Amino acid sequence: MKLRPVLTALALVLGALFAPGFGVLATATDAHAVTKISHATATSMFREVGITWSSSGGCSNRYNATCTSFDQLNLATAQGAQTLKRASGCALNITGGAETGHASGTYSHWNGYKLDMSKYTCVGNYIKNTFTYIGLRGDGAPQWRSGAGNVYADEGNHWDVTFYNCGGC
């Protein structure tokens, strides 16, 4: 048994125990404010750990669907991406953020909970070997849940990740 996956799993489980609204130390009535960050703050956080990002339109305008924008991204979402990068050791490239053009809903891209990430063998293997397969999403995308409760959906040409929390940051 390799030590790194065990330590990663432990960190993710501990993150779940203490995550607002998910852990055993929270109650169903706990209300937690979501901290929003700017595009500049998010890119600085991503640069800090070696996460890249790209946009089909080569832009970052939140109101343009061909851009990749992190304006109004949840702080926990950016931290969750950092946690994934650090835990997996894999290259991560974000292709979708909080810009218009994605499905709506409470835990949506627009509301700052989701990121789309390029599919690389390393990160795909990490997700599938470390997290728990939880079945198909309504649209048929297979899904895995981390120990912290974040959900990774394989949409064919990219990962659609819902960050309910920072994943044990």
Secondary structure by P-SEA (a helix, b strand, c coil): ccaaaaaaaaaaaaaaaacccccccccccbbbbbbbbcaaaaaaaaaaabbbbbbcccccccccccccccccccaaaaaaaaaaaaaacbbbbbcccccccccccccccccccbbbbcccaaaaaaaaacccccccccccccccccccbbbbbcccccccccccccccc
